Amino acid sequence: MMSDLSQAIHGFETEYAKTRKKARRLQVASTLLFAGAVLFSAYVGGFFGFTDVTLPSGERVSMPKLWAGLPRLGEYLEKTIPTLRLTSLGPDLTEWFWRWETWLRLLGETILIAYAATVLGVAGGFLLSFLAARNLSPGRWLSILVRRYLEIIRTVPELVWALIFVFCFGVGPLAGMLAIGVHATGSLGKLYSEANENIDMRPLDGIKASGGNWFQQMRYGAVPQVIPNVISYTLLRFEINVRSSSIIGYVGAGGLGQEIRTAMSLQEYTDLSALFVIILVSVIIIDFLSEKLRHRIIGLSEHWT
């Protein structure tokens, strides 16, 4: 009896040692592969490149680009910092935000672009998400086609969409709203479809067994389960769209981006920092309100369930 137990323990320890050894080899190989991929990516990206730099003495030397560029980054940031003194704080702030009326108007335009684009993205992404979900789509090929469509429209960067729509509709907020809305449709469609694939199918089976059609199964079986996730993703996307709409104006698609472009062209560095502060405060406020709303929705959904 003791001999059989000893043999069983010895066999277990042997198998465990083999498994641990195999796991260690796999871990080492994965770490080396990951490190190799990081180093190769850094090499291709010029991380280890060299550049010629002129020293204060006038001597030309070659040094790594990263080492040579970091001081210039600090120099650039220093130029964007305005002069603020306690003795004249009011006038200094007035000089810093000297175009505040124009900037606030463009900020409102930026937020409205983001809002309209989010509505467009939610409408398109929500409707297509049911066709893209593997467990809900009426047909396998339809699911594949919708998924590929969503991949295509979110693969094209928002700036590229903005250039396309500026060419079609001219400069202005319309091009920005369409550019962000199309990209948001692809991103939200993917997120919504993944939420759809994680639902409990039993309510849908019950509706189908009682004679309900596909639309009724989606409306009464799927939507109530995913609506908290949909609202959470939507609020997050709106926050992202506010930042995006601040940038695409750089190519003429409306919003604060056109002021960023003007400030960079004229080398008005303090204007850049003022615009950054305005965007930062706006995003913080939107993030705070979105977080409160998300928590309230989650609490209500838990209460209902």
N, C-alpha and C positions, 0 to 999 in steps of 0.2 A: 504493500500500500504506500509506504513512504518512498519506495523507489519510483513508483509511478508518479507520485506528486513531485518528486525531485526532477524527474524527466520532463514533466509538464512545465515546471518553473523554468528549467534550463531552456526548453524549447521556446517559451514565451520571451525570455531574455534575449535569446539569439535572434528571434524575429524582430524584436523591438530594436536591437542594436543595428540590424540591417536596415530597418525602416528609417532610423535616425541618421544613419550614414548616408542613405539615399537622399533624405531631406536636406542634409547639410550640403551635399554635392549640388543639388538643385538650387539651393539658396546661394551658394558661391557662384555658380554659373549665371544665375539671374542677376546677381549684383554686378558681376564683371560685364555682362551684356548691357545692362543699364548704364554703367559707367562709360563703357565704350561708345554707346549711342550718344550720351551727353557730350563727351569729348569730340566726337566726330561732328556733331551738330554745331558745337562751339567753333570748331576749326572752319567749317564751311561758312559760318556766319561771320568770320573775320575776328573772332574773339582773341586770337593769338597773333593778329597782324601787327605790323610795325609801320611807323610813319616818321617822317623827318620833322624835327622841331627846332626852332631857332631859340636858343637860350638868351637870357638878358645880356650876356657878354657878346652876343652876335655869333657864337659858335653854332653850327648846324650838327645836330646829333640825331641818331635814330633810336626810338624807344617804342615800347608797346603802345598801340592806339588807346587802350583803356587807361593806361597810366597817364598818357598825354592829354586825354580828353576830360578826365575828371576835374581838373582845375578849371577848365573852360565851362563846365557845367556849373560850378560854383560861381564863376564870374557872371554867367547868364542869369542865375537866380538872384545874384546881388543887384543886378540892374533892374529887376522887377520889383524890388522892395522899395516902397516910397519912403520919403523922409517924413517921419511923424515925431513931433515934439510936444511935450506936455504943455509947454507955455503957449503953443499955437495949434493945439490939436484940432480944433474946429476948422480953421482955415486950411490946415493940411489935409484933413479928410475931404473937405470941399474940393480942393485941388486934385486929390486922388480920384474921386468919383465925379469929375467935372461934367461928364455926359450922362449923369444918372437918369435923367428923364428919358433919353433915347434908349439907354440900356434896359431900363425897366419895361419900356414898351416892347423892345425886342425880346425880353425875357418872357413877357406875356405871350408873344407870338410863338416863342419856342415851346412853352408849356402847351399851348393850344395845338401846335403841330404834333407834339408827343401824344396828346389826348386823342386827337382825331386818328392818328396812326395806330394807337392802341385799340381803338374801337374797330378800325378796319382789320387789324391783325386778329383780334378776338373773334370777330364774326367769321372770317375766313378759316382761321385755325380751328375753331370750335366745330364748325360744320364738317370740315374735312377730316377731323380727328376720328370721327365714327367710321368713316370709310377707310381710314388708314389702319385702324386697330385690327389686328389679326382675328380676334375673337368676336368682333362685331360687324365686320365688313360683309356685305351680301355676297361678295365673290372674292376668291383668292387673287385673281389678276387685277381686280379693281383696287384691292389693298396695295398691291405692288406698284401700280401706276401712281396712285395718290402719294405713296411714300416717296417715290422717285421725284415727283413734282415738288413736294415739300423740301426735299434735299436740294433740288436745283435752286429754288428761290431763296433759301437761306444760305446757300454756298456763295452766291454773288454778294460781295460786301455792300453795305448800305451806301457808301460813297459812290460805288459804280452805278447802283440803281439811281442815285441822285443825279449823276452825270447824264444817264439815259433819259430821265424824266425832264431834266433841264433842257436837253436838246429837243424833246417832244413838246413841252408846255411852256418853255421859257423859264427865266429865273423867278423865284418867289416861293411862298410857303406850299403851294400845291405840289410842286416837285418833291419837296422835303417830306410832306405827309405821305405821298404815294411810295417814296423810296423806303421810309421806315415801316410803313404799313405792310408792304410786300414782304420785306425781310421778317417782320414780326409774325406774319402769317405762317411762314415756314418754321420758325422757332417754336411758336406756341402750338402749332399743329403737332409737332413731335412730342412736346411735353404733355399735351392733352391726350394724345393717342396712347402714350405710355401709362397715363392714369387710367384710361379706359381698359387697358389690358389687365389691370390689377383688380378689377371689380369682381364682386360675387355674381356669378351667372344665374343663380337660382331664381332671383326675382324675374329675370328676363324669361327663363323657362316657364315660370308660372303664367306670365302674361301671354306667352306664345301658346301655352296649353289651353288658355281660356279664349283663344281666337284672336288675340292681338296681332297686328301687322308689325313690320320691322320698325316703322316710325314710332309706333306706340311702345314697343319694347325699349327703344332708345329714350323716349320721353319720360316714361314712368318707371323704367327699370335701371337705366344707366345714369341718366342725368342726376337724380337725387344722390347717387353715391359719389359722383366726381365733382359736384359743384363746389365743395370747399377747396379742393385742389385747384380747380379752374380759377376761382377768385384769387387764391394766393399767388398762382403763377401770373395772373393778369396784373396784379398790383406790382409784382416784381418787375414785370416787363415794362410797365409804365415808368417805373423809376429808371430803367435802362434807356428807354426811349427819350427821356428828358435829356440825358447825357448825350445820346446820339444826335438829337435835334440841335444840340449846341455846336456840333462839329460839322454836320453836313452843310450848314450855311456857308462854310468855307468855299464850296463850289457853286454858290449862288442859289441854294435851296431855302433861303429864309432863316430867320432866327438870329441868335447871337453869333453864330459862326461867321457872318459877314463882318462883324465888328472885330472878331479875332483875326480875320484875314487882313483887315485894314490896319490894325495895330501892329501886326507882324511886318506888313509891307513898309510902314512908316517908322518901324523900330521904336514904337511907343511902348516900352517894356512895362512901365507902371500901369498902363491901361490893361495890359494882359493880366497882371496880378489882380486888378480890380474886377475884371470879368471873371477870373477864376474864383474870387471870393463870392461874387454874386451867384455863380453856378453852384458852388459848394454849399452855400446857405440854402439855396433852393432844394438841392438834393437831400440835405439833412432834414429839412422840414417835410419833404415828401416821404422820405424813409420813415420818419417818426409817425406821421399820420397813417402810412400804409401798415406799419407794424401794429399800431393800435387797432386798426380795422381788421387786420388778419387775426389778431388774438381774439377780438370780439366774435368774428365769424367762427373761429375754431371752437370757442366756448359755447356758442349757440348750437353748433353742429353736434358737439358732445352732449349737450342738454337734450337735443332732439332724439339722439340715439339712446 
